[in-house]
Amino acid sequence: MTHQLRLHHFEPASRANGPGMRSVLWLQGCTLGCPGCFNPLTHSRDGGSLCSTDEILARVLEQRGRIEGITISGGEPLQQAAPLAALLRAVKQAAALSVVLFTGFTWTEVNRLPGGAEVLANVDVLLAGRYDATKRVASGLLGSSNKSVHFLTPRYTQADLDRVPEAEIIIQPDGEMRFSGIEPLRW
């Protein structure tokens, strides 16, 4: 049975959103409202587009051989826990890709969320906690120092996260520029 995710954007290949080359999914919808969030366009539950998990899986698998994993960000991915868990199970079954997940929920909250355990079962690295602009660090994939990193498998270490560039500019085939990373460039 296919599930639906509300997707803000799919980036086929990025180096600034986790170790190595990765596909990145920004999910749409967030009610946490962290002051200073650099991605407020992902907050509305009405934005983005509905995509089937089968369609998203196909887009990820098109990149196989080019990427080592996927990164899930938002919005708030865990506010779509059931379809996200289904997607991550399918990714792990179809390919040996790693999964990095950003959430504004704390570790304790994630473990109490309905579906939280099912999502975590297929995640290699979880970056958890609300963004706090007063504790900004923008390093090692952490936006602020109050966030916590959880290595759920031995696939990566903190040294791997520390090597991720803070930002990148991706130039699309049509010439559009997209800024990405833990500290995306601003005009």
HELIX and SHEET records of a PDB file:
HELIX    1   1 PRO A   40  THR A   42  5                                   3    
HELIX    2   2 THR A   53  LEU A   61  1                                   9    
HELIX    3   3 PRO A   77  GLN A   80  5                                   4    
HELIX    4   4 ALA A   81  ALA A   94  1                                  14    
HELIX    5   5 TRP A  107  ARG A  112  1                                   6    
HELIX    6   6 GLY A  116  LEU A  120  1                                   5    
HELIX    7   7 ALA A  133  LYS A  135  5                                   3    
HELIX    8   8 GLN A  158  ASP A  162  1                                   5    
SHEET    1   A 7 SER A  49  SER A  52  0                                        
SHEET    2   A 7 GLN A   4  SER A  14 -1                                        
SHEET    3   A 7 ARG A  22  LEU A  27 -1                                        
SHEET    4   A 7 GLY A  69  SER A  73  1                                        
SHEET    5   A 7 SER A  98  THR A 103  1                                        
SHEET    6   A 7 VAL A 125  ALA A 128  1                                        
SHEET    7   A 7 SER A 148  PHE A 151 -1                                        
SHEET    1   B 2 ARG A 136  SER A 139  0                                        
SHEET    2   B 2 LEU A 142  SER A 144 -1                                        
SHEET    1   C 2 GLU A 168  ILE A 171  0                                        
SHEET    2   C 2 MET A 177  SER A 180 -1                                        
END                                                                             
